[in-house]
Amino acid sequence: MLSDFLSRPSPEVAPDLLGCLLSSHTPHGTVAVVLTEVEAYEGEVDPASHAHRGETARNAVMFGPAGRVYVYRSHGIHWCMNIVTGTSGAASAVLLRAGRVVQGEDLARARRGEHVDLRSLARGPGNLARALGITGADNRVDLVAGERFQLHRPPLPIGPAVSGPRVGVTLAAEVPWRWTISGDPTVSAYRRSPRAVRPTPPPG
């Protein structure tokens, strides 16, 4: 069941989301992507997480139940979509960073721009959300219900996922909780935040 699949810590769920088909249904039509890049974020144990300092009105959805959608505005400009994972009461979510559009290309292009090439339509979390028609109204939507969104796992494994550090975080910048499909052209370029705090070297 999808709920069981998502009811695990985000670092376990994230690589298994690669290759999954995510469909977004709106009155304007459906756009579907194959997920190619994701990042895991945990709760108080993860300094880069929105839930690092505990529950707030903004991050409350991250505390469960699994399968809810967590949408937030990045830098006051872009909507970003996360899938809540784990067990209720423990914050955990996976940020969807990129996907390959496989259905609804015309609608995705209308949202992103007619001159945007196919590989760039849903590359980067803000572009992915825009291509899918994500807005703040989607925060807390139940993904498991399968109405606004549908998530289907691939019938066959896609092969080993490639992991590396997360993009643009200032804390816990070295944690390798970003997973990508190796060689896929829709994967975004890695960019380390210029304000990222470097880990303290071990004594001696």
Phi, psi and omega per residue, in radians:
M1 nan 2.592 -3.118
L2 -1.080 -0.687 -3.126
S3 -1.092 -0.683 3.101
D4 -1.172 -0.713 3.119
F5 -1.019 -0.694 -3.090
L6 -1.503 -0.264 -3.065
S7 -1.469 0.863 3.087
R8 -2.331 2.837 3.106
P9 -1.012 2.573 -3.064
S10 -0.989 -0.643 3.117
P11 -1.152 -0.319 3.056
E12 -1.507 -0.698 -3.103
V13 -1.257 -0.726 -2.981
A14 -0.898 -0.957 -3.122
P15 -1.116 -0.463 3.124
D16 -1.328 -0.236 3.084
L17 -1.382 -0.355 3.124
L18 -1.079 2.304 -3.107
G19 1.554 -0.170 3.105
C20 -1.242 2.607 3.099
L21 -1.696 2.075 3.107
L22 -1.926 2.113 3.128
S23 -1.916 2.395 3.120
S24 -2.076 2.094 -3.069
H25 -1.874 2.184 3.081
T26 -2.328 2.950 3.085
P27 -1.030 -0.367 -3.126
H28 -1.477 -0.242 -3.126
G29 2.417 -2.997 -3.090
T30 -2.028 2.365 2.976
V31 -2.121 2.316 3.120
A32 -2.192 2.468 3.111
V33 -2.274 2.642 2.917
V34 -1.642 2.120 -3.068
L35 -1.221 2.266 -3.091
T36 -2.123 -0.194 -3.105
E37 -2.677 2.269 -3.108
V38 -2.512 2.814 3.068
E39 -2.380 2.415 3.127
A40 -1.680 2.488 3.061
Y41 -2.407 2.305 3.124
E42 -1.812 -2.886 -3.058
G43 -1.681 -2.090 -3.019
E44 -1.133 -0.377 -3.128
V45 -1.421 -0.132 -3.051
D46 -2.037 1.794 -3.103
P47 -1.052 -0.362 -3.135
A48 -1.501 -0.113 -3.080
S49 -1.428 2.572 3.040
H50 -1.114 -0.340 -3.100
A51 -1.745 0.233 -3.074
H52 -1.042 -0.623 -3.090
R53 -1.707 0.237 3.105
G54 1.825 -3.109 -3.047
E55 -1.364 2.379 3.059
T56 -2.351 3.050 3.105
A57 -1.074 -0.609 -3.102
R58 -1.234 -0.780 -2.995
N59 -1.737 0.096 -3.020
A60 -0.942 -0.609 -3.114
V61 -1.119 -0.433 3.138
M62 -1.136 -0.323 -3.096
F63 -1.506 0.151 3.010
G64 1.807 3.005 0.104
P65 -1.361 2.885 3.121
A66 -1.066 2.545 3.119
G67 1.749 -0.171 3.037
R68 -1.325 2.763 3.088
V69 -1.756 2.272 3.078
Y70 -1.909 2.002 -3.136
V71 -2.020 2.296 3.083
Y72 -2.428 2.811 3.133
R73 -1.633 2.206 -3.137
S74 -1.697 2.185 3.126
H75 0.962 0.433 3.115
G76 1.240 0.201 -3.032
I77 -2.139 -1.009 -2.971
H78 -1.813 2.432 2.937
W79 -1.366 2.517 3.082
C80 -2.248 2.457 -3.075
M81 -1.917 2.290 3.070
N82 -2.171 2.657 3.000
I83 -1.892 2.151 -3.134
V84 -1.288 2.381 -3.107
T85 -2.247 -3.061 3.030
G86 1.398 -2.795 -3.111
T87 -1.850 2.623 -3.120
S88 -1.031 2.375 3.140
G89 1.721 -0.265 3.111
A90 -2.100 1.982 -3.048
A91 -1.128 2.336 -3.110
S92 -2.898 2.322 -3.141
A93 -2.775 2.763 3.106
V94 -2.072 2.151 3.072
L95 -1.420 2.270 3.089
L96 -1.551 1.997 -2.999
R97 -1.744 -0.505 -3.110
A98 -2.844 2.739 3.097
G99 -2.724 2.867 3.097
R100 -1.836 2.051 -3.107
V101 -1.204 2.152 -3.120
V102 -2.119 -0.106 3.075
Q103 -2.645 2.450 3.100
G104 1.349 0.599 -3.107
E105 -1.026 -0.720 -3.114
D106 -1.092 -0.724 3.128
L107 -1.191 -0.741 3.098
A108 -1.069 -0.700 3.139
R109 -1.196 -0.620 3.094
A110 -1.102 -0.594 3.131
R111 -1.377 -0.555 -3.030
R112 -1.736 -0.475 -3.076
G113 2.241 2.369 -3.014
E114 -1.203 -0.332 -3.101
H115 -1.724 0.059 3.115
V116 -1.316 2.244 -3.119
D117 -1.281 2.823 -3.002
L118 -1.014 -0.742 -3.079
R119 -1.190 -0.337 -3.099
S120 -1.717 -0.075 -3.041
L121 -1.019 -0.688 -3.087
A122 -2.254 0.635 -3.137
R123 -1.731 2.057 -3.034
G124 1.754 2.508 -3.023
P125 -1.072 -0.662 3.121
G126 -1.188 -0.734 3.124
N127 -1.186 -0.672 3.094
L128 -1.048 -0.843 -3.126
A129 -1.094 -0.713 -3.139
R130 -1.142 -0.758 3.126
A131 -1.061 -0.614 -3.130
L132 -1.469 -0.107 -3.135
G133 1.337 0.532 -3.120
I134 -1.350 2.389 3.031
T135 -2.377 3.088 3.114
G136 -1.071 -0.388 3.127
A137 -1.172 -0.287 3.135
D138 -1.470 -0.139 3.109
N139 -1.047 2.294 3.121
R140 1.409 0.003 3.090
V141 -1.050 2.498 -3.137
D142 -1.500 1.845 3.137
L143 -1.138 -0.623 -3.086
V144 -1.121 -0.514 -3.133
A145 -1.090 -0.462 3.045
G146 1.288 0.416 3.140
E147 -1.728 -1.182 3.118
R148 -1.208 -0.697 3.135
F149 -2.263 2.702 2.995
Q150 -2.344 2.399 3.136
L151 -2.176 2.147 -3.132
H152 -2.136 2.290 3.107
R153 -1.395 2.565 -3.137
P154 -1.160 2.557 -3.126
P155 -1.161 -0.459 -3.135
L156 -2.238 2.581 3.092
P157 -1.038 2.529 -3.130
I158 -1.506 -0.090 -3.060
G159 1.832 3.082 -3.099
P160 -1.052 2.376 3.062
A161 -1.457 2.585 3.100
V162 -1.706 2.228 -3.124
S163 -1.937 2.729 3.109
G164 -2.949 -3.120 -3.123
P165 -1.172 2.680 -3.131
R166 -1.297 2.734 -3.035
V167 -1.520 2.284 2.912
G168 1.259 0.101 -3.134
V169 -1.450 2.590 -3.123
T170 -1.642 -0.447 3.114
L171 -2.044 2.601 -3.099
A172 0.943 0.686 -3.058
A173 -1.181 -0.360 -3.096
E174 -1.573 -0.154 -3.077
V175 -1.145 2.152 -3.035
P176 -1.473 1.073 -3.087
W177 -1.870 0.472 2.986
R178 -1.931 2.243 -3.127
W179 -2.126 2.447 -3.125
T180 -2.374 2.791 2.944
I181 -1.485 2.003 -3.038
S182 -1.002 2.263 3.064
G183 1.405 -0.055 3.141
D184 -1.259 2.252 -3.056
P185 -1.201 -0.225 3.141
T186 -1.490 -0.162 -3.132
V187 -1.201 2.371 -3.111
S188 -1.360 2.776 3.130
A189 -1.285 2.504 3.088
Y190 -1.295 2.291 3.067
R191 -2.339 2.020 3.084
R192 -1.389 2.373 3.119
S193 -1.117 2.333 3.092
P194 -1.136 -0.271 3.124
R195 -1.739 0.136 -3.094
A196 -1.090 2.348 3.114
V197 -1.450 2.160 3.134
R198 -1.357 2.532 -3.119
P199 -1.110 2.573 3.097
T200 -1.256 2.216 -3.141
P201 -1.162 2.616 3.138
P202 -1.137 2.611 -3.132
P203 -1.115 2.625 3.091
G204 1.523 nan nan
